[in-house]
Amino acid sequence: MTATTPDGQTAPDGQTAPEDPGGDVLRCEHIAKNFGMVTALTDVNLRLERGEVLGLIGDNGAGKSTLLKILCGFQPPTSGRIFLEGQAVTLKSVDHARSLGIDAVYQDLALVNQLTVFQNMFLNREKIRWPLVRNRVMRREAREHLDEMGVKVPSVNVPVAQLSGGQRQAVAVARSVFSNPKILLLDEPLAAMGVKEGAIILDLITRLKHEGNVSIIIIAHNYAHVFEVCDRINLIQDGHITLDKPTSETSAEELTDLVVAEYRRALEERQRSA
């Protein structure tokens, strides 16, 4: 049966009629994820406002990457609900999530090192005027898009393997933004980067934040990076979010104390059960 909205419009495939009139671009309610006997997420409640940069932090194994995989359609939740612009959705696949405006950039970037910058920018969406691939048009549009985003590369004709880590990550982010997503998920975009390379990505995120056209969730371990670019912080521990505050209302000390307290609690439990 096809769902309809209150104004009589048919809801898109995979969605239901609006159940939540709120202004958040994304909201998760009671998301849980089990892998057999292993529980990765227990009860995650998360919201993302329009144009906001939300920092998602937590120790390894806390459930951050699992949550992002659910939000980008790579894995279904065991239970819980996801709302996109106030409408309940069931994300069937990564392609389905992208069709709804959700895109993700992972640590491995999903770039093809042997291809040029412009070829990666148009990967799987090449411009073709049969029987020819319109390379000249793709070069020009890739260059214009990178310039608009402030991403500096020596040339769009060089293989991405010749770029620095920061430049490659910037190209991966720019490629996702090129598809005009509503929501961009960044999984550790600054991992294993030096100060200069990390600055490229931080500047890019700041630019996107100021433009306000895309809402961003960024997974990061470095608290300094989180406080530099994020509007709000969520701390995820033991499969659920234990802190949700604007960056202006918390501190690195508070976050550290919460993480240490959780570690000590878990250690005490293990010692009691030994």
C-alpha positions as CSV (number, residue, x, y, z in Angstrom):
1,M,0.0,0.0,0.0
2,T,1.4,3.4,-1.0
3,A,1.7,5.9,1.8
4,T,0.6,9.5,1.4
5,T,1.6,12.7,3.1
6,P,-0.9,15.0,4.8
7,D,-1.1,17.2,1.7
8,G,-2.1,14.2,-0.4
9,Q,1.3,13.6,-2.1
10,T,2.6,10.1,-2.5
11,A,5.6,9.3,-0.3
12,P,8.7,8.1,-2.2
13,D,9.6,4.4,-2.4
14,G,10.9,3.0,0.9
15,Q,9.3,5.8,2.9
16,T,6.2,6.3,5.0
17,A,4.0,9.3,5.5
18,P,5.5,11.9,7.9
19,E,5.2,10.9,11.5
20,D,7.5,13.7,12.8
21,P,7.0,17.4,11.9
22,G,10.3,18.4,13.5
23,G,12.9,20.6,11.8
24,D,15.9,18.2,12.0
25,V,17.2,17.0,8.6
26,L,18.0,13.6,10.2
27,R,16.8,11.9,13.4
28,C,17.4,8.4,14.8
29,E,15.2,6.9,17.4
30,H,16.3,3.8,19.5
31,I,18.7,2.4,16.9
32,A,20.1,-1.0,17.9
33,K,22.4,-3.3,16.0
34,N,23.3,-6.9,16.8
35,F,25.7,-9.2,15.0
36,G,24.7,-12.6,16.2
37,M,25.5,-12.6,19.9
38,V,27.5,-9.3,19.7
39,T,25.7,-6.1,20.4
40,A,27.2,-3.1,18.6
41,L,24.5,-0.5,19.3
42,T,22.0,-0.7,22.1
43,D,19.8,2.4,22.0
44,V,21.0,5.3,19.9
45,N,19.0,8.5,19.7
46,L,20.6,11.1,17.4
47,R,19.5,14.3,15.6
48,L,21.2,16.4,12.9
49,E,20.0,19.9,12.2
50,R,20.1,21.6,8.8
51,G,23.6,23.0,7.9
52,E,25.0,21.6,11.2
53,V,28.4,19.9,11.7
54,L,27.9,17.2,14.3
55,G,31.0,15.5,15.8
56,L,30.6,11.9,16.8
57,I,33.3,10.7,19.2
58,G,34.0,7.6,21.3
59,D,36.6,4.9,21.9
60,N,37.3,2.1,19.4
61,G,34.4,-0.4,19.4
62,A,31.9,2.2,20.8
63,G,29.7,1.8,17.7
64,K,30.5,5.0,15.7
65,S,31.3,3.3,12.4
66,T,28.5,0.9,12.8
67,L,26.1,3.8,13.2
68,L,27.4,5.5,10.0
69,K,27.0,2.3,8.0
70,I,23.4,2.1,9.1
71,L,22.8,5.8,8.2
72,C,24.4,5.4,4.7
73,G,22.3,2.2,4.0
74,F,25.2,-0.2,4.1
75,Q,23.7,-2.2,7.0
76,P,20.1,-2.3,8.3
77,P,19.5,-1.6,12.0
78,T,18.2,-4.5,14.1
79,S,15.6,-2.2,15.5
80,G,14.8,1.5,15.7
81,R,13.6,4.2,13.3
82,I,15.3,6.8,11.0
83,F,13.6,10.0,10.0
84,L,14.8,12.1,7.1
85,E,13.4,15.6,7.0
86,G,10.6,14.5,9.3
87,Q,9.7,11.4,7.3
88,A,10.3,7.8,8.4
89,V,12.5,6.0,6.0
90,T,13.9,2.5,5.5
91,L,17.3,2.6,3.9
92,K,17.5,-0.4,1.6
93,S,21.0,0.1,0.2
94,V,23.8,2.6,-0.2
95,D,22.4,3.6,-3.6
96,H,19.0,4.1,-2.0
97,A,20.4,6.3,0.7
98,R,22.2,8.4,-1.9
99,S,19.0,8.8,-3.9
100,L,17.6,10.3,-0.7
101,G,20.5,12.7,-0.3
102,I,22.8,10.8,2.2
103,D,26.4,10.2,1.1
104,A,29.5,8.9,3.0
105,V,33.3,9.2,2.7
106,Y,35.2,6.5,4.5
107,Q,38.9,6.2,5.5
108,D,39.7,4.1,2.5
109,L,38.2,6.9,0.3
110,A,37.0,4.5,-2.5
111,L,39.1,6.4,-5.0
112,V,40.9,4.6,-7.8
113,N,44.5,5.5,-7.6
114,Q,45.3,4.8,-11.2
115,L,42.6,7.2,-12.5
116,T,43.0,10.9,-12.7
117,V,41.4,13.4,-10.4
118,F,38.6,14.3,-12.9
119,Q,38.0,10.6,-13.7
120,N,37.5,9.9,-10.0
121,M,35.2,12.9,-9.7
122,F,32.9,11.4,-12.3
123,L,33.4,7.8,-11.4
124,N,30.3,5.7,-12.3
125,R,28.5,8.9,-13.6
126,E,30.7,9.7,-16.6
127,K,29.3,12.2,-19.2
128,I,28.8,10.3,-22.4
129,R,27.7,11.4,-25.9
130,W,27.5,8.1,-27.5
131,P,29.9,6.6,-28.5
132,L,32.4,9.1,-26.9
133,V,33.2,9.9,-23.2
134,R,33.1,13.7,-22.8
135,N,36.5,14.0,-21.1
136,R,36.9,17.7,-22.0
137,V,33.6,18.6,-20.3
138,M,34.4,16.4,-17.3
139,R,37.9,18.1,-16.9
140,R,36.4,21.5,-17.0
141,E,33.5,20.8,-14.6
142,A,35.8,19.0,-12.2
143,R,38.3,21.9,-12.2
144,E,35.4,24.4,-11.6
145,H,33.9,22.4,-8.8
146,L,37.3,21.9,-7.0
147,D,38.0,25.6,-7.4
148,E,34.6,26.6,-5.9
149,M,35.3,24.3,-2.9
150,G,38.8,25.7,-2.4
151,V,40.4,22.3,-3.1
152,K,43.8,22.8,-4.5
153,V,45.4,20.0,-6.7
154,P,48.2,20.5,-9.2
155,S,46.0,19.3,-12.1
156,V,42.8,17.4,-12.6
157,N,44.8,15.3,-15.1
158,V,47.1,13.7,-12.6
159,P,46.4,10.3,-11.1
160,V,45.2,10.6,-7.5
161,A,48.1,8.3,-6.5
162,Q,50.3,11.3,-7.0
163,L,48.4,13.5,-4.5
164,S,49.1,13.9,-0.8
165,G,46.8,12.2,1.7
166,G,45.0,15.5,2.5
167,Q,44.5,16.2,-1.2
168,R,43.1,12.7,-1.8
169,Q,40.7,13.0,1.1
170,A,39.6,16.5,-0.1
171,V,38.9,15.0,-3.6
172,A,36.8,12.3,-2.0
173,V,34.8,14.8,-0.1
174,A,34.5,17.1,-3.1
175,R,33.2,14.1,-5.2
176,S,30.5,13.5,-2.7
177,V,29.5,17.1,-2.5
178,F,29.4,17.2,-6.3
179,S,26.3,15.0,-6.1
180,N,24.5,17.7,-4.0
181,P,23.8,15.5,-0.9
182,K,21.7,16.8,2.0
183,I,23.7,14.8,4.5
184,L,27.4,14.0,4.4
185,L,28.9,11.3,6.6
186,L,32.7,11.5,7.2
187,D,34.4,8.5,8.9
188,E,37.7,9.6,10.3
189,P,38.6,12.0,7.5
190,L,41.7,13.1,9.4
191,A,43.1,9.7,10.4
192,A,46.9,9.3,10.0
193,M,47.3,12.8,8.5
194,G,49.9,15.4,9.4
195,V,49.1,18.9,10.5
196,K,49.2,20.4,7.0
197,E,47.2,17.6,5.4
198,G,44.6,17.7,8.2
199,A,44.3,21.5,7.7
200,I,43.1,20.9,4.1
201,I,40.2,18.9,5.3
202,L,39.4,21.1,8.3
203,D,39.3,24.2,5.9
204,L,37.1,22.3,3.5
205,I,34.6,21.3,6.3
206,T,34.6,24.9,7.6
207,R,33.8,26.1,4.1
208,L,30.9,23.7,3.7
209,K,29.7,24.7,7.2
210,H,29.6,28.4,6.3
211,E,27.8,27.7,3.0
212,G,25.1,25.7,5.0
213,N,24.0,23.6,2.0
214,V,24.9,20.2,3.6
215,S,24.6,18.8,7.1
216,I,27.6,16.8,8.2
217,I,28.4,14.1,10.7
218,I,32.1,13.6,11.3
219,I,33.7,10.8,13.3
220,A,36.9,12.0,14.9
221,H,39.3,11.0,17.7
222,N,41.1,14.3,18.0
223,Y,39.1,16.6,20.3
224,A,40.9,19.7,19.0
225,H,39.6,19.0,15.5
226,V,36.1,18.4,16.8
227,F,36.0,21.7,18.7
228,E,37.5,23.5,15.7
229,V,34.8,22.6,13.1
230,C,31.8,21.1,14.9
231,D,28.7,22.9,16.2
232,R,27.6,20.0,18.5
233,I,29.2,16.9,19.9
234,N,27.8,13.4,20.6
235,L,29.8,11.0,22.7
236,I,28.9,7.3,22.0
237,Q,29.8,4.8,24.7
238,D,28.9,1.1,25.0
239,G,26.4,1.4,22.1
240,H,24.5,4.5,23.0
241,I,25.0,8.2,23.2
242,T,25.9,9.5,26.6
243,L,26.5,13.2,25.9
244,D,24.8,15.6,23.5
245,K,26.0,19.2,23.8
246,P,26.9,22.2,21.7
247,T,30.7,22.5,21.6
248,S,30.4,25.8,23.4
249,E,28.9,24.0,26.4
250,T,31.4,21.3,26.9
251,S,35.2,20.8,26.9
252,A,37.9,18.4,26.1
253,E,38.3,17.8,29.9
254,E,34.6,16.8,30.3
255,L,34.9,14.4,27.3
256,T,38.1,12.9,28.7
257,D,36.6,12.5,32.1
258,L,33.5,10.7,30.7
259,V,35.7,8.3,28.6
260,V,38.0,7.5,31.5
261,A,35.0,7.0,33.9
262,E,33.5,4.5,31.4
263,Y,36.8,2.7,31.0
264,R,37.2,2.3,34.8
265,R,33.6,1.1,35.1
266,A,34.1,-1.5,32.4
267,L,37.4,-2.6,34.0
268,E,35.7,-3.0,37.4
269,E,32.9,-5.1,35.9
270,R,35.5,-7.4,34.2
271,Q,37.4,-7.8,37.4
272,R,34.2,-8.7,39.3
273,S,33.2,-11.3,36.8
274,A,36.7,-12.8,36.5
